């Protein structure tokens, strides 16, 4: 079993709308550095082995199909520095 597996709703790489509730039915996108280019539209009940515990980023357009990329300053604010326990893939 992978110790880094976790649900999107509890992951720092999950990006959701500013006013969205954090639950299993909320639609957002994954902004993990190796998955962001896939433009994954995912719900809070999804999960993967790139999980890093934390609060989701809140950016307008996150629930659009396809999801909109955040402004560079928003990405830098949320994604600056690697959290402890993260891995390079």
N, CA, C and O atoms as CSV, one atom per row, in Angstrom:
chain,resi,resn,atom,element,x,y,z
A,1,UNK,N,N,0.844,-1.191,0.000
A,1,UNK,CA,C,0.000,0.000,0.000
A,1,UNK,C,C,0.881,1.244,0.000
A,1,UNK,O,O,1.927,1.267,0.650
A,2,UNK,N,N,0.465,2.269,-0.721
A,2,UNK,CA,C,1.228,3.507,-0.813
A,2,UNK,C,C,0.849,4.437,0.330
A,2,UNK,O,O,-0.324,4.773,0.490
A,3,UNK,N,N,1.823,4.852,1.122
A,3,UNK,CA,C,1.567,5.740,2.259
A,3,UNK,C,C,1.195,7.155,1.838
A,3,UNK,O,O,0.653,7.907,2.649
A,4,UNK,N,N,1.470,7.542,0.592
A,4,UNK,CA,C,1.155,8.888,0.122
A,4,UNK,C,C,-0.201,8.977,-0.572
A,4,UNK,O,O,-0.565,10.046,-1.061
A,5,UNK,N,N,-0.957,7.882,-0.627
A,5,UNK,CA,C,-2.259,7.924,-1.276
A,5,UNK,C,C,-3.231,8.685,-0.385
A,5,UNK,O,O,-3.228,8.512,0.834
A,6,UNK,N,N,-4.068,9.534,-0.996
A,6,UNK,CA,C,-5.069,10.256,-0.218
A,6,UNK,C,C,-6.133,10.855,-1.114
A,6,UNK,O,O,-6.002,10.859,-2.338
A,7,UNK,N,N,-7.192,11.362,-0.494
A,7,UNK,CA,C,-8.323,11.953,-1.212
A,7,UNK,C,C,-8.027,13.393,-1.615
A,7,UNK,O,O,-7.378,14.139,-0.883
A,8,UNK,N,N,-8.510,13.761,-2.781
A,8,UNK,CA,C,-8.279,15.106,-3.312
A,8,UNK,C,C,-8.789,16.194,-2.367
A,8,UNK,O,O,-8.146,17.235,-2.225
A,9,UNK,N,N,-9.922,15.972,-1.728
A,9,UNK,CA,C,-10.501,17.017,-0.876
A,9,UNK,C,C,-9.616,17.388,0.315
A,9,UNK,O,O,-9.852,18.409,0.961
A,10,UNK,N,N,-8.610,16.582,0.611
A,10,UNK,CA,C,-7.691,16.888,1.708
A,10,UNK,C,C,-6.278,17.165,1.202
A,10,UNK,O,O,-5.326,17.139,1.982
A,11,UNK,N,N,-6.134,17.432,-0.103
A,11,UNK,CA,C,-4.812,17.575,-0.718
A,11,UNK,C,C,-4.519,19.020,-1.121
A,11,UNK,O,O,-5.403,19.725,-1.607
A,12,UNK,N,N,-3.294,19.447,-0.921
A,12,UNK,CA,C,-2.883,20.811,-1.285
A,12,UNK,C,C,-2.824,21.011,-2.797
A,12,UNK,O,O,-2.792,22.154,-3.252
A,13,UNK,N,N,-2.809,19.947,-3.585
A,13,UNK,CA,C,-2.746,20.066,-5.048
A,13,UNK,C,C,-4.124,20.228,-5.686
A,13,UNK,O,O,-4.209,20.451,-6.893
A,14,UNK,N,N,-5.187,20.124,-4.924
A,14,UNK,CA,C,-6.537,20.262,-5.454
A,14,UNK,C,C,-6.887,21.742,-5.515
A,14,UNK,O,O,-6.701,22.463,-4.535
A,15,UNK,N,N,-7.386,22.197,-6.645
A,15,UNK,CA,C,-7.750,23.602,-6.853
A,15,UNK,C,C,-9.243,23.678,-7.097
A,15,UNK,O,O,-9.760,23.009,-7.993
A,16,UNK,N,N,-9.953,24.494,-6.304
A,16,UNK,CA,C,-11.406,24.611,-6.412
A,16,UNK,C,C,-11.816,26.076,-6.503
A,16,UNK,O,O,-11.002,26.976,-6.293
A,17,UNK,N,N,-13.091,26.302,-6.820
A,17,UNK,CA,C,-13.636,27.662,-6.901
A,17,UNK,C,C,-13.551,28.348,-5.526
A,17,UNK,O,O,-13.599,27.676,-4.496
A,18,UNK,N,N,-13.425,29.689,-5.511
A,18,UNK,CA,C,-13.287,30.417,-4.248
A,18,UNK,C,C,-14.425,30.186,-3.248
A,18,UNK,O,O,-14.183,30.154,-2.041
A,19,UNK,N,N,-15.655,30.027,-3.727
A,19,UNK,CA,C,-16.801,29.858,-2.825
A,19,UNK,C,C,-17.284,28.413,-2.699
A,19,UNK,O,O,-18.335,28.162,-2.108
A,20,UNK,N,N,-16.527,27.461,-3.248
A,20,UNK,CA,C,-16.948,26.050,-3.241
A,20,UNK,C,C,-16.766,25.417,-1.862
A,20,UNK,O,O,-15.827,25.723,-1.127
A,21,UNK,N,N,-17.698,24.527,-1.544
A,21,UNK,CA,C,-17.577,23.724,-0.322
A,21,UNK,C,C,-16.533,22.643,-0.566
A,21,UNK,O,O,-16.368,22.176,-1.693
A,22,UNK,N,N,-15.835,22.249,0.483
A,22,UNK,CA,C,-14.869,21.160,0.370
A,22,UNK,C,C,-15.596,19.869,0.735
A,22,UNK,O,O,-15.771,19.555,1.913
A,23,UNK,N,N,-16.017,19.122,-0.291
A,23,UNK,CA,C,-16.681,17.843,-0.055
A,23,UNK,C,C,-16.442,16.910,-1.244
A,23,UNK,O,O,-15.758,17.268,-2.203
A,24,UNK,N,N,-17.015,15.717,-1.164
A,24,UNK,CA,C,-16.756,14.684,-2.179
A,24,UNK,C,C,-17.343,15.006,-3.557
A,24,UNK,O,O,-16.883,14.452,-4.555
A,25,UNK,N,N,-18.342,15.884,-3.636
A,25,UNK,CA,C,-18.977,16.197,-4.921
A,25,UNK,C,C,-18.449,17.480,-5.574
A,25,UNK,O,O,-18.856,17.815,-6.686
A,26,UNK,N,N,-17.569,18.183,-4.911
A,26,UNK,CA,C,-17.018,19.423,-5.453
A,26,UNK,C,C,-16.075,19.112,-6.610
A,26,UNK,O,O,-15.209,18.244,-6.494
A,27,UNK,N,N,-16.241,19.819,-7.723
A,27,UNK,CA,C,-15.390,19.642,-8.896
A,27,UNK,C,C,-14.256,20.659,-8.852
A,27,UNK,O,O,-14.477,21.843,-8.596
A,28,UNK,N,N,-13.057,20.190,-9.101
A,28,UNK,CA,C,-11.890,21.058,-9.149
A,28,UNK,C,C,-10.883,20.500,-10.130
A,28,UNK,O,O,-11.228,19.714,-11.013
A,29,UNK,N,N,-9.637,20.908,-9.971
A,29,UNK,CA,C,-8.581,20.397,-10.841
A,29,UNK,C,C,-7.350,20.104,-10.021
A,29,UNK,O,O,-7.175,20.636,-8.924
A,30,UNK,N,N,-6.495,19.251,-10.562
A,30,UNK,CA,C,-5.248,18.890,-9.894
A,30,UNK,C,C,-4.131,19.769,-10.441
A,30,UNK,O,O,-3.954,19.873,-11.655
A,31,UNK,N,N,-3.370,20.407,-9.535
A,31,UNK,CA,C,-2.261,21.263,-9.952
A,31,UNK,C,C,-0.917,20.719,-9.479
A,31,UNK,O,O,0.057,21.465,-9.380
A,32,UNK,N,N,-0.864,19.432,-9.189
A,32,UNK,CA,C,0.414,18.804,-8.851
A,32,UNK,C,C,1.322,18.946,-10.065
A,32,UNK,O,O,0.874,18.754,-11.196
A,33,UNK,N,N,2.597,19.282,-9.845
A,33,UNK,CA,C,3.486,19.679,-10.941
A,33,UNK,C,C,3.599,18.671,-12.080
A,33,UNK,O,O,3.840,19.072,-13.218
A,34,UNK,N,N,3.435,17.400,-11.817
A,34,UNK,CA,C,3.550,16.391,-12.868
A,34,UNK,C,C,2.203,16.034,-13.496
A,34,UNK,O,O,2.161,15.359,-14.525
A,35,UNK,N,N,1.112,16.477,-12.891
A,35,UNK,CA,C,-0.228,16.167,-13.400
A,35,UNK,C,C,-0.955,17.375,-13.970
A,35,UNK,O,O,-1.944,17.210,-14.684
A,36,UNK,N,N,-0.495,18.580,-13.675
A,36,UNK,CA,C,-1.196,19.802,-14.056
A,36,UNK,C,C,-1.410,19.915,-15.565
A,36,UNK,O,O,-2.458,20.391,-16.001
A,37,UNK,N,N,-0.454,19.494,-16.353
A,37,UNK,CA,C,-0.585,19.603,-17.812
A,37,UNK,C,C,-1.682,18.704,-18.382
A,37,UNK,O,O,-2.118,18.913,-19.514
A,38,UNK,N,N,-2.129,17.718,-17.626
A,38,UNK,CA,C,-3.207,16.831,-18.072
A,38,UNK,C,C,-4.580,17.498,-17.978
A,38,UNK,O,O,-5.559,16.983,-18.518
A,39,UNK,N,N,-4.655,18.640,-17.295
A,39,UNK,CA,C,-5.906,19.375,-17.080
A,39,UNK,C,C,-6.992,18.465,-16.515
A,39,UNK,O,O,-8.108,18.429,-17.034
A,40,UNK,N,N,-6.669,17.741,-15.468
A,40,UNK,CA,C,-7.612,16.816,-14.855
A,40,UNK,C,C,-8.722,17.568,-14.134
A,40,UNK,O,O,-8.454,18.424,-13.291
A,41,UNK,N,N,-9.942,17.252,-14.459
A,41,UNK,CA,C,-11.109,17.766,-13.763
A,41,UNK,C,C,-11.544,16.658,-12.809
A,41,UNK,O,O,-11.951,15.582,-13.249
A,42,UNK,N,N,-11.460,16.914,-11.516
A,42,UNK,CA,C,-11.668,15.852,-10.531
A,42,UNK,C,C,-12.591,16.309,-9.400
A,42,UNK,O,O,-12.723,17.500,-9.120
A,43,UNK,N,N,-13.215,15.339,-8.771
A,43,UNK,CA,C,-14.102,15.611,-7.640
A,43,UNK,C,C,-13.384,15.270,-6.338
A,43,UNK,O,O,-12.375,14.564,-6.335
A,44,UNK,N,N,-13.910,15.774,-5.252
A,44,UNK,CA,C,-13.287,15.592,-3.949
A,44,UNK,C,C,-13.168,14.154,-3.489
A,44,UNK,O,O,-12.318,13.848,-2.652
A,45,UNK,N,N,-14.003,13.254,-4.018
A,45,UNK,CA,C,-13.921,11.849,-3.605
A,45,UNK,C,C,-12.830,11.077,-4.347
A,45,UNK,O,O,-12.560,9.921,-4.022
A,46,UNK,N,N,-12.200,11.714,-5.347
A,46,UNK,CA,C,-11.100,11.072,-6.083
A,46,UNK,C,C,-9.833,11.111,-5.227
A,46,UNK,O,O,-9.765,11.832,-4.232
A,47,UNK,N,N,-8.843,10.332,-5.627
A,47,UNK,CA,C,-7.579,10.332,-4.905
A,47,UNK,C,C,-6.473,9.724,-5.732
A,47,UNK,O,O,-6.728,9.111,-6.768
A,48,UNK,N,N,-5.234,9.892,-5.274
A,48,UNK,CA,C,-4.094,9.312,-5.979
A,48,UNK,C,C,-2.878,9.240,-5.049
A,48,UNK,O,O,-2.949,9.618,-3.879
A,49,UNK,N,N,-1.775,8.752,-5.590
A,49,UNK,CA,C,-0.550,8.589,-4.800
A,49,UNK,C,C,0.350,9.818,-4.834
A,49,UNK,O,O,1.462,9.770,-4.307
A,50,UNK,N,N,-0.099,10.923,-5.443
A,50,UNK,CA,C,0.657,12.180,-5.424
A,50,UNK,C,C,0.158,13.078,-4.289
A,50,UNK,O,O,0.503,14.258,-4.234
A,51,UNK,N,N,-0.637,12.534,-3.402
A,51,UNK,CA,C,-1.278,13.257,-2.299
A,51,UNK,C,C,-0.261,13.927,-1.378
A,51,UNK,O,O,0.743,13.332,-0.987
A,52,UNK,N,N,-0.557,15.192,-1.042
A,52,UNK,CA,C,0.174,15.924,-0.004
A,52,UNK,C,C,-0.893,16.624,0.830
A,52,UNK,O,O,-1.634,17.462,0.317
A,53,UNK,N,N,-0.971,16.288,2.095
A,53,UNK,CA,C,-2.004,16.852,2.957
A,53,UNK,C,C,-1.928,18.369,2.991
A,53,UNK,O,O,-0.847,18.950,3.093
A,54,UNK,N,N,-3.089,19.000,2.905
A,54,UNK,CA,C,-3.153,20.453,2.966
A,54,UNK,C,C,-4.495,20.970,2.498
A,54,UNK,O,O,-5.369,20.199,2.098
A,55,UNK,N,N,-4.651,22.285,2.550
A,55,UNK,CA,C,-5.890,22.915,2.093
A,55,UNK,C,C,-5.828,23.140,0.593
A,55,UNK,O,O,-4.765,23.455,0.057
A,56,UNK,N,N,-6.960,22.982,-0.094
A,56,UNK,CA,C,-6.962,23.221,-1.541
A,56,UNK,C,C,-6.779,24.693,-1.872
A,56,UNK,O,O,-7.130,25.572,-1.085
A,57,UNK,N,N,-6.228,24.940,-3.040
A,57,UNK,CA,C,-6.094,26.291,-3.576
A,57,UNK,C,C,-7.454,26.720,-4.091
A,57,UNK,O,O,-8.185,25.908,-4.657
A,58,UNK,N,N,-7.804,27.985,-3.903
A,58,UNK,CA,C,-9.094,28.494,-4.367
A,58,UNK,C,C,-8.865,29.515,-5.477
A,58,UNK,O,O,-8.363,30.614,-5.240
A,59,UNK,N,N,-9.247,29.123,-6.700
A,59,UNK,CA,C,-9.044,29.967,-7.880
A,59,UNK,C,C,-10.300,29.913,-8.748
A,59,UNK,O,O,-10.819,28.837,-9.043
A,60,UNK,N,N,-10.774,31.082,-9.146
A,60,UNK,CA,C,-11.939,31.150,-10.026
A,60,UNK,C,C,-11.648,30.457,-11.352
A,60,UNK,O,O,-10.571,30.633,-11.921
A,61,UNK,N,N,-12.595,29.677,-11.842
A,61,UNK,CA,C,-12.442,28.946,-13.095
A,61,UNK,C,C,-12.008,27.506,-12.908
A,61,UNK,O,O,-11.873,26.773,-13.887
A,62,UNK,N,N,-11.785,27.085,-11.672
A,62,UNK,CA,C,-11.302,25.727,-11.392
A,62,UNK,C,C,-12.294,24.641,-11.774
A,62,UNK,O,O,-11.893,23.513,-12.059
A,63,UNK,N,N,-13.592,24.966,-11.784
A,63,UNK,CA,C,-14.599,23.945,-12.103
A,63,UNK,C,C,-15.015,23.969,-13.572
A,63,UNK,O,O,-15.873,23.189,-13.984
A,64,UNK,N,N,-14.412,24.859,-14.367
A,64,UNK,CA,C,-14.762,24.921,-15.786
A,64,UNK,C,C,-14.260,23.680,-16.512
A,64,UNK,O,O,-13.377,22.973,-16.028
A,65,UNK,N,N,-14.840,23.429,-17.687
A,65,UNK,CA,C,-14.475,22.271,-18.500
A,65,UNK,C,C,-13.917,22.735,-19.837
A,65,UNK,O,O,-14.731,23.145,-20.665
A,66,UNK,N,N,-12.640,22.717,-20.141
A,66,UNK,CA,C,-11.559,22.310,-19.245
A,66,UNK,C,C,-11.271,23.390,-18.207
A,66,UNK,O,O,-11.610,24.557,-18.402
A,67,UNK,N,N,-10.644,22.991,-17.105
A,67,UNK,CA,C,-10.325,23.963,-16.051
A,67,UNK,C,C,-9.387,25.050,-16.566
A,67,UNK,O,O,-8.520,24.792,-17.401
A,68,UNK,N,N,-9.571,26.256,-16.065
A,68,UNK,CA,C,-8.701,27.383,-16.412
A,68,UNK,C,C,-7.455,27.359,-15.559
A,68,UNK,O,O,-7.517,27.003,-14.382
A,69,UNK,N,N,-6.323,27.730,-16.130
A,69,UNK,CA,C,-5.089,27.844,-15.350
A,69,UNK,C,C,-5.166,29.078,-14.468
A,69,UNK,O,O,-5.695,30.103,-14.898
A,70,UNK,N,N,-4.646,29.008,-13.233
A,70,UNK,CA,C,-4.619,30.200,-12.388
A,70,UNK,C,C,-3.591,31.194,-12.904
A,70,UNK,O,O,-2.687,30.831,-13.657
A,71,UNK,N,N,-3.735,32.446,-12.497
A,71,UNK,CA,C,-2.740,33.462,-12.828
A,71,UNK,C,C,-1.408,33.054,-12.202
A,71,UNK,O,O,-1.397,32.430,-11.141
A,72,UNK,N,N,-0.288,33.394,-12.837
A,72,UNK,CA,C,1.024,32.983,-12.311
A,72,UNK,C,C,1.238,33.351,-10.846
A,72,UNK,O,O,1.809,32.556,-10.100
A,73,UNK,N,N,0.798,34.534,-10.413
A,73,UNK,CA,C,1.010,34.917,-9.015
A,73,UNK,C,C,0.215,34.030,-8.059
A,73,UNK,O,O,0.654,33.799,-6.932
A,74,UNK,N,N,-0.945,33.529,-8.486
A,74,UNK,CA,C,-1.731,32.621,-7.646
A,74,UNK,C,C,-1.045,31.267,-7.523
A,74,UNK,O,O,-1.029,30.669,-6.447
A,75,UNK,N,N,-0.476,30.780,-8.633
A,75,UNK,CA,C,0.227,29.501,-8.598
A,75,UNK,C,C,1.439,29.594,-7.689
A,75,UNK,O,O,1.693,28.689,-6.895
A,76,UNK,N,N,2.184,30.678,-7.801
A,76,UNK,CA,C,3.390,30.832,-6.978
A,76,UNK,C,C,3.046,30.910,-5.506
A,76,UNK,O,O,3.758,30.348,-4.674
A,77,UNK,N,N,1.968,31.596,-5.173
A,77,UNK,CA,C,1.574,31.711,-3.763
A,77,UNK,C,C,1.283,30.343,-3.166
A,77,UNK,O,O,1.724,30.050,-2.054
A,78,UNK,N,N,0.560,29.514,-3.873
A,78,UNK,CA,C,0.147,28.210,-3.352
A,78,UNK,C,C,1.228,27.140,-3.501
A,78,UNK,O,O,1.378,26.282,-2.631
A,79,UNK,N,N,1.969,27.189,-4.585
A,79,UNK,CA,C,2.874,26.100,-4.904
A,79,UNK,C,C,4.333,26.391,-4.576
A,79,UNK,O,O,5.204,25.580,-4.889
A,80,UNK,N,N,4.612,27.516,-3.960
A,80,UNK,CA,C,6.004,27.845,-3.664
A,80,UNK,C,C,6.547,26.893,-2.605
A,80,UNK,O,O,5.937,26.707,-1.552
A,81,UNK,N,N,7.675,26.304,-2.890
A,81,UNK,CA,C,8.299,25.392,-1.947
A,81,UNK,C,C,7.619,24.046,-1.935
A,81,UNK,O,O,6.405,23.958,-2.120
A,82,UNK,N,N,8.376,23.012,-1.721
A,82,UNK,CA,C,7.844,21.658,-1.616
A,82,UNK,C,C,7.504,21.392,-0.157
A,82,UNK,O,O,8.344,21.621,0.713
A,83,UNK,N,N,6.305,20.918,0.137
A,83,UNK,CA,C,5.968,20.586,1.517
A,83,UNK,C,C,6.773,19.380,1.987
A,83,UNK,O,O,7.185,18.541,1.186
A,84,UNK,N,N,6.985,19.310,3.272
A,84,UNK,CA,C,7.685,18.168,3.832
A,84,UNK,C,C,6.929,16.879,3.518
A,84,UNK,O,O,5.704,16.841,3.623
A,85,UNK,N,N,7.632,15.849,3.143
A,85,UNK,CA,C,6.993,14.570,2.850
A,85,UNK,C,C,6.607,14.398,1.398
A,85,UNK,O,O,6.116,13.336,1.016
A,86,UNK,N,N,6.819,15.420,0.574
A,86,UNK,CA,C,6.478,15.263,-0.844
A,86,UNK,C,C,7.595,14.520,-1.562
A,86,UNK,O,O,8.728,14.447,-1.085
A,87,UNK,N,N,7.246,13.972,-2.718
A,87,UNK,CA,C,8.230,13.206,-3.494
A,87,UNK,C,C,8.334,13.778,-4.892
A,87,UNK,O,O,7.388,14.388,-5.391
A,88,UNK,N,N,9.461,13.588,-5.517
A,88,UNK,CA,C,9.623,13.917,-6.939
A,88,UNK,C,C,9.331,12.646,-7.712
A,88,UNK,O,O,9.793,11.572,-7.326
A,89,UNK,N,N,8.582,12.740,-8.784
A,89,UNK,CA,C,8.185,11.568,-9.574
A,89,UNK,C,C,8.969,11.505,-10.827
A,89,UNK,O,O,8.782,10.590,-11.628
